[in-house]
Amino acid sequence: MPHRRVQLKGRSWVAIWLLFSLGALTWVVSRQTAAHVSATALRAAQEQRGALEGQRAELLRRIQEAGSRAVLVPRAESLGLRLPADSELVILQLPNREVGRR
């Protein structure tokens, strides 16, 4: 029995190319959809980062303000503390490290 080879006719080629094109288009659309989802997530993360940086700046400003002399002196006085006089200040110096390095 001779082996007969089946030849594809014009309609078969058209159907194969249509299926191939449909597969390629499906792949492109899925990639674009994934890219859109990623871009949306990135945009949300950037907005959140901007908000957090603004909040951080506000907190740092509040920390500096709370540590300022204008805020600390009245609080200390309300607790019964006072500022030291100039004669009560002692300036401590670190020992010279160069002397012991020979």
Buried (B, 14 or more C-beta within 10 A) or exposed (E): EEEEEEEEEEEEEEEEEEEEEEEEEEEEEEEEEEEEEEEEEEEEEEEEEEEEEEEEEEEEEEEEEEEEEEEEEEEEEEEEEEEEEEEEEEEEEEEEEEEEEE
